[in-house]
Amino acid sequence: MADEEIAGYLIRRELENGDDEFWNPTEKWVSDPGDSELYEDEDEANAVADLLSENDSLVITVEEVYFDDGEEEDEATDGE
């Protein structure tokens, strides 16, 4: 994973039932990470997460998102 390029950062909140929600400034917390805000700057994502944590008892973290280079799919089809 050290070779993978970071695409951005998502803010994730873990619910009490184990499900995850992701931050979208317009819609607030959403269940689909594809609908959430992708921050380019880690410091900005951490600052927003810190602000959100002030008023939330749930665990809020910043998660790295990596570019999909398609290698896993290629490896799966190499043997065919």
PDB file of N, CA, C and O in Angstrom, chain B, residues numbered from 101:
ATOM      1  N   MET B 101       0.810  -1.205   0.000  1.00  0.00           N
ATOM      2  CA  MET B 101       0.000   0.000   0.000  1.00  0.00           C
ATOM      3  C   MET B 101       0.849   1.263   0.000  1.00  0.00           C
ATOM      4  O   MET B 101       0.347   2.341  -0.317  1.00  0.00           O
ATOM      5  N   ALA B 102       2.101   1.150   0.343  1.00  0.00           N
ATOM      6  CA  ALA B 102       2.971   2.312   0.396  1.00  0.00           C
ATOM      7  C   ALA B 102       3.133   2.945  -0.981  1.00  0.00           C
ATOM      8  O   ALA B 102       3.413   4.140  -1.074  1.00  0.00           O
ATOM      9  N   ASP B 103       2.963   2.170  -2.055  1.00  0.00           N
ATOM     10  CA  ASP B 103       3.123   2.673  -3.413  1.00  0.00           C
ATOM     11  C   ASP B 103       1.879   3.387  -3.925  1.00  0.00           C
ATOM     12  O   ASP B 103       1.951   4.127  -4.906  1.00  0.00           O
ATOM     13  N   GLU B 104       0.751   3.175  -3.279  1.00  0.00           N
ATOM     14  CA  GLU B 104      -0.511   3.709  -3.782  1.00  0.00           C
ATOM     15  C   GLU B 104      -0.609   5.206  -3.527  1.00  0.00           C
ATOM     16  O   GLU B 104      -0.202   5.705  -2.478  1.00  0.00           O
ATOM     17  N   GLU B 105      -1.157   5.907  -4.505  1.00  0.00           N
ATOM     18  CA  GLU B 105      -1.316   7.348  -4.406  1.00  0.00           C
ATOM     19  C   GLU B 105      -2.653   7.679  -3.744  1.00  0.00           C
ATOM     20  O   GLU B 105      -3.688   7.101  -4.078  1.00  0.00           O
ATOM     21  N   ILE B 106      -2.612   8.612  -2.807  1.00  0.00           N
ATOM     22  CA  ILE B 106      -3.821   9.007  -2.085  1.00  0.00           C
ATOM     23  C   ILE B 106      -4.648   9.947  -2.956  1.00  0.00           C
ATOM     24  O   ILE B 106      -4.141  10.945  -3.468  1.00  0.00           O
ATOM     25  N   ALA B 107      -5.928   9.613  -3.117  1.00  0.00           N
ATOM     26  CA  ALA B 107      -6.851  10.432  -3.903  1.00  0.00           C
ATOM     27  C   ALA B 107      -7.430  11.561  -3.061  1.00  0.00           C
ATOM     28  O   ALA B 107      -7.748  12.630  -3.583  1.00  0.00           O
ATOM     29  N   GLY B 108      -7.568  11.325  -1.761  1.00  0.00           N
ATOM     30  CA  GLY B 108      -8.149  12.314  -0.874  1.00  0.00           C
ATOM     31  C   GLY B 108      -8.490  11.690   0.462  1.00  0.00           C
ATOM     32  O   GLY B 108      -7.998  10.617   0.810  1.00  0.00           O
ATOM     33  N   TYR B 109      -9.345  12.385   1.208  1.00  0.00           N
ATOM     34  CA  TYR B 109      -9.679  11.969   2.566  1.00  0.00           C
ATOM     35  C   TYR B 109     -11.182  12.094   2.800  1.00  0.00           C
ATOM     36  O   TYR B 109     -11.803  13.085   2.416  1.00  0.00           O
ATOM     37  N   LEU B 110     -11.754  11.074   3.437  1.00  0.00           N
ATOM     38  CA  LEU B 110     -13.159  11.080   3.831  1.00  0.00           C
ATOM     39  C   LEU B 110     -13.251  11.193   5.338  1.00  0.00           C
ATOM     40  O   LEU B 110     -12.367  10.736   6.063  1.00  0.00           O
ATOM     41  N   ILE B 111     -14.325  11.806   5.802  1.00  0.00           N
ATOM     42  CA  ILE B 111     -14.607  11.843   7.234  1.00  0.00           C
ATOM     43  C   ILE B 111     -15.657  10.780   7.510  1.00  0.00           C
ATOM     44  O   ILE B 111     -16.746  10.796   6.936  1.00  0.00           O
ATOM     45  N   ARG B 112     -15.308   9.852   8.403  1.00  0.00           N
ATOM     46  CA  ARG B 112     -16.161   8.694   8.696  1.00  0.00           C
ATOM     47  C   ARG B 112     -16.599   8.736  10.155  1.00  0.00           C
ATOM     48  O   ARG B 112     -15.825   9.079  11.049  1.00  0.00           O
ATOM     49  N   ARG B 113     -17.862   8.377  10.371  1.00  0.00           N
ATOM     50  CA  ARG B 113     -18.407   8.258  11.731  1.00  0.00           C
ATOM     51  C   ARG B 113     -18.914   6.839  11.905  1.00  0.00           C
ATOM     52  O   ARG B 113     -19.702   6.346  11.098  1.00  0.00           O
ATOM     53  N   GLU B 114     -18.452   6.181  12.972  1.00  0.00           N
ATOM     54  CA  GLU B 114     -18.897   4.818  13.259  1.00  0.00           C
ATOM     55  C   GLU B 114     -20.103   4.870  14.186  1.00  0.00           C
ATOM     56  O   GLU B 114     -20.038   5.421  15.284  1.00  0.00           O
ATOM     57  N   LEU B 115     -21.209   4.283  13.721  1.00  0.00           N
ATOM     58  CA  LEU B 115     -22.435   4.247  14.506  1.00  0.00           C
ATOM     59  C   LEU B 115     -22.358   3.158  15.567  1.00  0.00           C
ATOM     60  O   LEU B 115     -21.515   2.264  15.490  1.00  0.00           O
ATOM     61  N   GLU B 116     -23.235   3.237  16.551  1.00  0.00           N
ATOM     62  CA  GLU B 116     -23.240   2.262  17.643  1.00  0.00           C
ATOM     63  C   GLU B 116     -23.490   0.841  17.152  1.00  0.00           C
ATOM     64  O   GLU B 116     -23.033  -0.113  17.781  1.00  0.00           O
ATOM     65  N   ASN B 117     -24.207   0.684  16.042  1.00  0.00           N
ATOM     66  CA  ASN B 117     -24.500  -0.654  15.513  1.00  0.00           C
ATOM     67  C   ASN B 117     -23.382  -1.181  14.608  1.00  0.00           C
ATOM     68  O   ASN B 117     -23.505  -2.267  14.040  1.00  0.00           O
ATOM     69  N   GLY B 118     -22.295  -0.418  14.471  1.00  0.00           N
ATOM     70  CA  GLY B 118     -21.157  -0.848  13.668  1.00  0.00           C
ATOM     71  C   GLY B 118     -21.159  -0.337  12.243  1.00  0.00           C
ATOM     72  O   GLY B 118     -20.153  -0.462  11.544  1.00  0.00           O
ATOM     73  N   ASP B 119     -22.271   0.238  11.794  1.00  0.00           N
ATOM     74  CA  ASP B 119     -22.331   0.809  10.447  1.00  0.00           C
ATOM     75  C   ASP B 119     -21.528   2.108  10.400  1.00  0.00           C
ATOM     76  O   ASP B 119     -21.228   2.703  11.435  1.00  0.00           O
ATOM     77  N   ASP B 120     -21.190   2.532   9.201  1.00  0.00           N
ATOM     78  CA  ASP B 120     -20.450   3.774   9.008  1.00  0.00           C
ATOM     79  C   ASP B 120     -21.306   4.795   8.286  1.00  0.00           C
ATOM     80  O   ASP B 120     -22.169   4.452   7.478  1.00  0.00           O
ATOM     81  N   GLU B 121     -21.049   6.063   8.596  1.00  0.00           N
ATOM     82  CA  GLU B 121     -21.624   7.182   7.857  1.00  0.00           C
ATOM     83  C   GLU B 121     -20.477   8.093   7.460  1.00  0.00           C
ATOM     84  O   GLU B 121     -19.420   8.093   8.091  1.00  0.00           O
ATOM     85  N   PHE B 122     -20.696   8.871   6.407  1.00  0.00           N
ATOM     86  CA  PHE B 122     -19.648   9.716   5.865  1.00  0.00           C
ATOM     87  C   PHE B 122     -20.170  11.140   5.742  1.00  0.00           C
ATOM     88  O   PHE B 122     -21.351  11.351   5.467  1.00  0.00           O
ATOM     89  N   TRP B 123     -19.287  12.121   5.947  1.00  0.00           N
ATOM     90  CA  TRP B 123     -19.686  13.516   6.007  1.00  0.00           C
ATOM     91  C   TRP B 123     -19.830  14.139   4.624  1.00  0.00           C
ATOM     92  O   TRP B 123     -18.957  14.018   3.763  1.00  0.00           O
ATOM     93  N   ASN B 124     -20.963  14.809   4.444  1.00  0.00           N
ATOM     94  CA  ASN B 124     -21.241  15.605   3.259  1.00  0.00           C
ATOM     95  C   ASN B 124     -21.763  16.940   3.780  1.00  0.00           C
ATOM     96  O   ASN B 124     -22.821  16.967   4.408  1.00  0.00           O
ATOM     97  N   PRO B 125     -21.061  18.052   3.544  1.00  0.00           N
ATOM     98  CA  PRO B 125     -21.474  19.338   4.119  1.00  0.00           C
ATOM     99  C   PRO B 125     -22.898  19.753   3.758  1.00  0.00           C
ATOM    100  O   PRO B 125     -23.549  20.446   4.540  1.00  0.00           O
ATOM    101  N   THR B 126     -23.393  19.346   2.594  1.00  0.00           N
ATOM    102  CA  THR B 126     -24.734  19.716   2.159  1.00  0.00           C
ATOM    103  C   THR B 126     -25.798  18.832   2.787  1.00  0.00           C
ATOM    104  O   THR B 126     -26.827  19.321   3.254  1.00  0.00           O
ATOM    105  N   GLU B 127     -25.548  17.525   2.798  1.00  0.00           N
ATOM    106  CA  GLU B 127     -26.547  16.560   3.259  1.00  0.00           C
ATOM    107  C   GLU B 127     -26.294  16.044   4.672  1.00  0.00           C
ATOM    108  O   GLU B 127     -27.078  15.248   5.190  1.00  0.00           O
ATOM    109  N   LYS B 128     -25.224  16.484   5.289  1.00  0.00           N
ATOM    110  CA  LYS B 128     -24.771  16.018   6.612  1.00  0.00           C
ATOM    111  C   LYS B 128     -24.248  14.593   6.506  1.00  0.00           C
ATOM    112  O   LYS B 128     -23.445  14.317   5.615  1.00  0.00           O
ATOM    113  N   TRP B 129     -24.659  13.688   7.360  1.00  0.00           N
ATOM    114  CA  TRP B 129     -24.126  12.320   7.361  1.00  0.00           C
ATOM    115  C   TRP B 129     -24.876  11.450   6.359  1.00  0.00           C
ATOM    116  O   TRP B 129     -26.106  11.389   6.372  1.00  0.00           O
ATOM    117  N   VAL B 130     -24.115  10.771   5.483  1.00  0.00           N
ATOM    118  CA  VAL B 130     -24.695   9.900   4.459  1.00  0.00           C
ATOM    119  C   VAL B 130     -24.100   8.503   4.588  1.00  0.00           C
ATOM    120  O   VAL B 130     -22.979   8.346   5.072  1.00  0.00           O
ATOM    121  N   SER B 131     -24.843   7.493   4.158  1.00  0.00           N
ATOM    122  CA  SER B 131     -24.372   6.110   4.296  1.00  0.00           C
ATOM    123  C   SER B 131     -23.460   5.673   3.149  1.00  0.00           C
ATOM    124  O   SER B 131     -22.677   4.736   3.307  1.00  0.00           O
ATOM    125  N   ASP B 132     -23.551   6.336   2.004  1.00  0.00           N
ATOM    126  CA  ASP B 132     -22.751   5.963   0.836  1.00  0.00           C
ATOM    127  C   ASP B 132     -21.499   6.838   0.765  1.00  0.00           C
ATOM    128  O   ASP B 132     -21.610   8.056   0.621  1.00  0.00           O
ATOM    129  N   PRO B 133     -20.305   6.236   0.864  1.00  0.00           N
ATOM    130  CA  PRO B 133     -19.089   7.052   0.801  1.00  0.00           C
ATOM    131  C   PRO B 133     -18.948   7.799  -0.526  1.00  0.00           C
ATOM    132  O   PRO B 133     -18.261   8.819  -0.589  1.00  0.00           O
ATOM    133  N   GLY B 134     -19.588   7.305  -1.583  1.00  0.00           N
ATOM    134  CA  GLY B 134     -19.556   7.984  -2.872  1.00  0.00           C
ATOM    135  C   GLY B 134     -20.313   9.299  -2.868  1.00  0.00           C
ATOM    136  O   GLY B 134     -20.097  10.142  -3.738  1.00  0.00           O
ATOM    137  N   ASP B 135     -21.202   9.482  -1.892  1.00  0.00           N
ATOM    138  CA  ASP B 135     -21.972  10.722  -1.771  1.00  0.00           C
ATOM    139  C   ASP B 135     -21.334  11.708  -0.804  1.00  0.00           C
ATOM    140  O   ASP B 135     -21.868  12.797  -0.590  1.00  0.00           O
ATOM    141  N   SER B 136     -20.203  11.343  -0.219  1.00  0.00           N
ATOM    142  CA  SER B 136     -19.584  12.195   0.793  1.00  0.00           C
ATOM    143  C   SER B 136     -18.574  13.152   0.166  1.00  0.00           C
ATOM    144  O   SER B 136     -18.229  13.037  -1.010  1.00  0.00           O
ATOM    145  N   GLU B 137     -18.116  14.089   0.972  1.00  0.00           N
ATOM    146  CA  GLU B 137     -17.108  15.060   0.546  1.00  0.00           C
ATOM    147  C   GLU B 137     -15.738  14.393   0.536  1.00  0.00           C
ATOM    148  O   GLU B 137     -15.350  13.763   1.519  1.00  0.00           O
ATOM    149  N   LEU B 138     -15.010  14.523  -0.556  1.00  0.00           N
ATOM    150  CA  LEU B 138     -13.641  14.030  -0.646  1.00  0.00           C
ATOM    151  C   LEU B 138     -12.719  15.239  -0.500  1.00  0.00           C
ATOM    152  O   LEU B 138     -12.657  16.096  -1.381  1.00  0.00           O
ATOM    153  N   TYR B 139     -12.008  15.293   0.618  1.00  0.00           N
ATOM    154  CA  TYR B 139     -11.101  16.402   0.891  1.00  0.00           C
ATOM    155  C   TYR B 139      -9.743  16.117   0.268  1.00  0.00           C
ATOM    156  O   TYR B 139      -9.219  15.011   0.402  1.00  0.00           O
ATOM    157  N   GLU B 140      -9.171  17.100  -0.411  1.00  0.00           N
ATOM    158  CA  GLU B 140      -7.843  16.938  -1.005  1.00  0.00           C
ATOM    159  C   GLU B 140      -6.751  17.116   0.034  1.00  0.00           C
ATOM    160  O   GLU B 140      -5.673  16.535  -0.088  1.00  0.00           O
ATOM    161  N   ASP B 141      -7.025  17.914   1.055  1.00  0.00           N
ATOM    162  CA  ASP B 141      -6.024  18.254   2.061  1.00  0.00           C
ATOM    163  C   ASP B 141      -6.330  17.543   3.380  1.00  0.00           C
ATOM    164  O   ASP B 141      -7.422  17.696   3.927  1.00  0.00           O
ATOM    165  N   GLU B 142      -5.382  16.775   3.887  1.00  0.00           N
ATOM    166  CA  GLU B 142      -5.583  16.019   5.126  1.00  0.00           C
ATOM    167  C   GLU B 142      -5.809  16.939   6.319  1.00  0.00           C
ATOM    168  O   GLU B 142      -6.626  16.636   7.188  1.00  0.00           O
ATOM    169  N   ASP B 143      -5.089  18.061   6.368  1.00  0.00           N
ATOM    170  CA  ASP B 143      -5.255  18.992   7.484  1.00  0.00           C
ATOM    171  C   ASP B 143      -6.663  19.580   7.511  1.00  0.00           C
ATOM    172  O   ASP B 143      -7.251  19.736   8.582  1.00  0.00           O
ATOM    173  N   GLU B 144      -7.201  19.905   6.345  1.00  0.00           N
ATOM    174  CA  GLU B 144      -8.570  20.425   6.273  1.00  0.00           C
ATOM    175  C   GLU B 144      -9.569  19.371   6.750  1.00  0.00           C
ATOM    176  O   GLU B 144     -10.486  19.679   7.510  1.00  0.00           O
ATOM    177  N   ALA B 145      -9.389  18.131   6.303  1.00  0.00           N
ATOM    178  CA  ALA B 145     -10.281  17.047   6.723  1.00  0.00           C
ATOM    179  C   ALA B 145     -10.209  16.847   8.230  1.00  0.00           C
ATOM    180  O   ALA B 145     -11.236  16.653   8.881  1.00  0.00           O
ATOM    181  N   ASN B 146      -9.003  16.892   8.787  1.00  0.00           N
ATOM    182  CA  ASN B 146      -8.851  16.733  10.235  1.00  0.00           C
ATOM    183  C   ASN B 146      -9.492  17.886  10.997  1.00  0.00           C
ATOM    184  O   ASN B 146     -10.087  17.671  12.053  1.00  0.00           O
ATOM    185  N   ALA B 147      -9.380  19.111  10.476  1.00  0.00           N
ATOM    186  CA  ALA B 147      -9.990  20.267  11.130  1.00  0.00           C
ATOM    187  C   ALA B 147     -11.515  20.144  11.146  1.00  0.00           C
ATOM    188  O   ALA B 147     -12.151  20.425  12.162  1.00  0.00           O
ATOM    189  N   VAL B 148     -12.097  19.726  10.030  1.00  0.00           N
ATOM    190  CA  VAL B 148     -13.548  19.530   9.959  1.00  0.00           C
ATOM    191  C   VAL B 148     -13.964  18.405  10.901  1.00  0.00           C
ATOM    192  O   VAL B 148     -14.963  18.529  11.610  1.00  0.00           O
ATOM    193  N   ALA B 149     -13.210  17.314  10.915  1.00  0.00           N
ATOM    194  CA  ALA B 149     -13.526  16.182  11.798  1.00  0.00           C
ATOM    195  C   ALA B 149     -13.468  16.603  13.262  1.00  0.00           C
ATOM    196  O   ALA B 149     -14.302  16.182  14.064  1.00  0.00           O
ATOM    197  N   ASP B 150     -12.488  17.431  13.613  1.00  0.00           N
ATOM    198  CA  ASP B 150     -12.388  17.916  14.992  1.00  0.00           C
ATOM    199  C   ASP B 150     -13.611  18.747  15.367  1.00  0.00           C
ATOM    200  O   ASP B 150     -14.144  18.605  16.467  1.00  0.00           O
ATOM    201  N   LEU B 151     -14.058  19.614  14.459  1.00  0.00           N
ATOM    202  CA  LEU B 151     -15.252  20.421  14.720  1.00  0.00           C
ATOM    203  C   LEU B 151     -16.492  19.540  14.880  1.00  0.00           C
ATOM    204  O   LEU B 151     -17.312  19.770  15.769  1.00  0.00           O
ATOM    205  N   LEU B 152     -16.623  18.540  14.024  1.00  0.00           N
ATOM    206  CA  LEU B 152     -17.771  17.633  14.108  1.00  0.00           C
ATOM    207  C   LEU B 152     -17.743  16.834  15.408  1.00  0.00           C
ATOM    208  O   LEU B 152     -18.792  16.558  15.991  1.00  0.00           O
ATOM    209  N   SER B 153     -16.555  16.465  15.860  1.00  0.00           N
ATOM    210  CA  SER B 153     -16.409  15.659  17.079  1.00  0.00           C
ATOM    211  C   SER B 153     -16.821  16.420  18.330  1.00  0.00           C
ATOM    212  O   SER B 153     -17.220  15.815  19.325  1.00  0.00           O
ATOM    213  N   GLU B 154     -16.726  17.747  18.283  1.00  0.00           N
ATOM    214  CA  GLU B 154     -17.081  18.555  19.449  1.00  0.00           C
ATOM    215  C   GLU B 154     -18.537  18.362  19.856  1.00  0.00           C
ATOM    216  O   GLU B 154     -18.862  18.455  21.040  1.00  0.00           O
ATOM    217  N   ASN B 155     -19.414  18.097  18.899  1.00  0.00           N
ATOM    218  CA  ASN B 155     -20.847  17.975  19.174  1.00  0.00           C
ATOM    219  C   ASN B 155     -21.376  16.573  18.923  1.00  0.00           C
ATOM    220  O   ASN B 155     -22.577  16.390  18.727  1.00  0.00           O
ATOM    221  N   ASP B 156     -20.492  15.582  18.925  1.00  0.00           N
ATOM    222  CA  ASP B 156     -20.902  14.219  18.599  1.00  0.00           C
ATOM    223  C   ASP B 156     -20.179  13.249  19.519  1.00  0.00           C
ATOM    224  O   ASP B 156     -18.961  13.332  19.675  1.00  0.00           O
ATOM    225  N   SER B 157     -20.917  12.335  20.128  1.00  0.00           N
ATOM    226  CA  SER B 157     -20.310  11.364  21.038  1.00  0.00           C
ATOM    227  C   SER B 157     -19.757  10.141  20.308  1.00  0.00           C
ATOM    228  O   SER B 157     -19.050   9.334  20.912  1.00  0.00           O
ATOM    229  N   LEU B 158     -20.066   9.993  19.022  1.00  0.00           N
ATOM    230  CA  LEU B 158     -19.587   8.848  18.248  1.00  0.00           C
ATOM    231  C   LEU B 158     -18.153   9.087  17.769  1.00  0.00           C
ATOM    232  O   LEU B 158     -17.684  10.224  17.726  1.00  0.00           O
ATOM    233  N   VAL B 159     -17.472   8.013  17.415  1.00  0.00           N
ATOM    234  CA  VAL B 159     -16.095   8.099  16.939  1.00  0.00           C
ATOM    235  C   VAL B 159     -16.085   8.624  15.501  1.00  0.00           C
ATOM    236  O   VAL B 159     -16.720   8.053  14.613  1.00  0.00           O
ATOM    237  N   ILE B 160     -15.358   9.714  15.290  1.00  0.00           N
ATOM    238  CA  ILE B 160     -15.230  10.320  13.971  1.00  0.00           C
ATOM    239  C   ILE B 160     -13.757  10.298  13.592  1.00  0.00           C
ATOM    240  O   ILE B 160     -12.905  10.761  14.350  1.00  0.00           O
ATOM    241  N   THR B 161     -13.461   9.756  12.409  1.00  0.00           N
ATOM    242  CA  THR B 161     -12.077   9.649  11.952  1.00  0.00           C
ATOM    243  C   THR B 161     -11.947  10.127  10.515  1.00  0.00           C
ATOM    244  O   THR B 161     -12.933  10.235   9.784  1.00  0.00           O
ATOM    245  N   VAL B 162     -10.721  10.409  10.130  1.00  0.00           N
ATOM    246  CA  VAL B 162     -10.404  10.758   8.747  1.00  0.00           C
ATOM    247  C   VAL B 162      -9.766   9.532   8.109  1.00  0.00           C
ATOM    248  O   VAL B 162      -8.810   8.969   8.642  1.00  0.00           O
ATOM    249  N   GLU B 163     -10.300   9.126   6.967  1.00  0.00           N
ATOM    250  CA  GLU B 163      -9.833   7.924   6.275  1.00  0.00           C
ATOM    251  C   GLU B 163      -9.197   8.299   4.939  1.00  0.00           C
ATOM    252  O   GLU B 163      -9.731   9.125   4.198  1.00  0.00           O
ATOM    253  N   GLU B 164      -8.061   7.689   4.642  1.00  0.00           N
ATOM    254  CA  GLU B 164      -7.418   7.894   3.346  1.00  0.00           C
ATOM    255  C   GLU B 164      -8.182   7.136   2.264  1.00  0.00           C
ATOM    256  O   GLU B 164      -8.671   6.030   2.491  1.00  0.00           O
ATOM    257  N   VAL B 165      -8.276   7.744   1.091  1.00  0.00           N
ATOM    258  CA  VAL B 165      -8.890   7.113  -0.076  1.00  0.00           C
ATOM    259  C   VAL B 165      -7.805   7.035  -1.145  1.00  0.00           C
ATOM    260  O   VAL B 165      -7.144   8.028  -1.449  1.00  0.00           O
ATOM    261  N   TYR B 166      -7.628   5.841  -1.713  1.00  0.00           N
ATOM    262  CA  TYR B 166      -6.586   5.629  -2.712  1.00  0.00           C
ATOM    263  C   TYR B 166      -7.186   5.559  -4.109  1.00  0.00           C
ATOM    264  O   TYR B 166      -8.324   5.123  -4.289  1.00  0.00           O
ATOM    265  N   PHE B 167      -6.406   5.995  -5.097  1.00  0.00           N
ATOM    266  CA  PHE B 167      -6.816   5.846  -6.490  1.00  0.00           C
ATOM    267  C   PHE B 167      -6.930   4.367  -6.811  1.00  0.00           C
ATOM    268  O   PHE B 167      -6.119   3.567  -6.346  1.00  0.00           O
ATOM    269  N   ASP B 168      -7.926   3.996  -7.600  1.00  0.00           N
ATOM    270  CA  ASP B 168      -8.098   2.618  -8.047  1.00  0.00           C
ATOM    271  C   ASP B 168      -7.327   2.461  -9.348  1.00  0.00           C
ATOM    272  O   ASP B 168      -7.707   3.013 -10.381  1.00  0.00           O
ATOM    273  N   ASP B 169      -6.236   1.698  -9.283  1.00  0.00           N
ATOM    274  CA  ASP B 169      -5.424   1.509 -10.481  1.00  0.00           C
ATOM    275  C   ASP B 169      -5.849   0.297 -11.290  1.00  0.00           C
ATOM    276  O   ASP B 169      -5.289   0.033 -12.353  1.00  0.00           O
ATOM    277  N   GLY B 170      -6.839  -0.447 -10.795  1.00  0.00           N
ATOM    278  CA  GLY B 170      -7.373  -1.583 -11.519  1.00  0.00           C
ATOM    279  C   GLY B 170      -6.498  -2.819 -11.500  1.00  0.00           C
ATOM    280  O   GLY B 170      -6.809  -3.798 -12.179  1.00  0.00           O
ATOM    281  N   GLU B 171      -5.405  -2.804 -10.739  1.00  0.00           N
ATOM    282  CA  GLU B 171      -4.495  -3.954 -10.715  1.00  0.00           C
ATOM    283  C   GLU B 171      -5.159  -5.225 -10.218  1.00  0.00           C
ATOM    284  O   GLU B 171      -4.922  -6.299 -10.770  1.00  0.00           O
ATOM    285  N   GLU B 172      -5.986  -5.125  -9.188  1.00  0.00           N
ATOM    286  CA  GLU B 172      -6.640  -6.317  -8.641  1.00  0.00           C
ATOM    287  C   GLU B 172      -7.516  -6.981  -9.693  1.00  0.00           C
ATOM    288  O   GLU B 172      -7.538  -8.208  -9.794  1.00  0.00           O
ATOM    289  N   GLU B 173      -8.233  -6.191 -10.475  1.00  0.00           N
ATOM    290  CA  GLU B 173      -9.076  -6.744 -11.529  1.00  0.00           C
ATOM    291  C   GLU B 173      -8.211  -7.396 -12.606  1.00  0.00           C
ATOM    292  O   GLU B 173      -8.549  -8.468 -13.107  1.00  0.00           O
ATOM    293  N   ASP B 174      -7.099  -6.757 -12.963  1.00  0.00           N
ATOM    294  CA  ASP B 174      -6.200  -7.310 -13.971  1.00  0.00           C
ATOM    295  C   ASP B 174      -5.625  -8.644 -13.519  1.00  0.00           C
ATOM    296  O   ASP B 174      -5.542  -9.587 -14.306  1.00  0.00           O
ATOM    297  N   GLU B 175      -5.227  -8.725 -12.251  1.00  0.00           N
ATOM    298  CA  GLU B 175      -4.655  -9.959 -11.724  1.00  0.00           C
ATOM    299  C   GLU B 175      -5.673 -11.092 -11.769  1.00  0.00           C
ATOM    300  O   GLU B 175      -5.314 -12.244 -12.011  1.00  0.00           O
ATOM    301  N   ALA B 176      -6.929 -10.767 -11.537  1.00  0.00           N
ATOM    302  CA  ALA B 176      -7.971 -11.792 -11.520  1.00  0.00           C
ATOM    303  C   ALA B 176      -8.218 -12.350 -12.920  1.00  0.00           C
ATOM    304  O   ALA B 176      -8.634 -13.499 -13.062  1.00  0.00           O
ATOM    305  N   THR B 177      -7.967 -11.555 -13.943  1.00  0.00           N
ATOM    306  CA  THR B 177      -8.239 -12.011 -15.307  1.00  0.00           C
ATOM    307  C   THR B 177      -6.992 -12.520 -16.026  1.00  0.00           C
ATOM    308  O   THR B 177      -7.101 -13.044 -17.135  1.00  0.00           O
ATOM    309  N   ASP B 178      -5.807 -12.379 -15.421  1.00  0.00           N
ATOM    310  CA  ASP B 178      -4.566 -12.818 -16.068  1.00  0.00           C
ATOM    311  C   ASP B 178      -4.551 -14.311 -16.366  1.00  0.00           C
ATOM    312  O   ASP B 178      -3.995 -14.730 -17.381  1.00  0.00           O
ATOM    313  N   GLY B 179      -5.149 -15.115 -15.504  1.00  0.00           N
ATOM    314  CA  GLY B 179      -5.098 -16.559 -15.661  1.00  0.00           C
ATOM    315  C   GLY B 179      -6.110 -17.112 -16.630  1.00  0.00           C
ATOM    316  O   GLY B 179      -6.103 -18.311 -16.911  1.00  0.00           O
ATOM    317  N   GLU B 180      -6.981 -16.272 -17.145  1.00  0.00           N
ATOM    318  CA  GLU B 180      -8.043 -16.756 -18.041  1.00  0.00           C
ATOM    319  C   GLU B 180      -7.582 -16.839 -19.465  1.00  0.00           C
ATOM    320  O   GLU B 180      -8.353 -17.227 -20.343  1.00  0.00           O
TER     321      GLU B 180
END
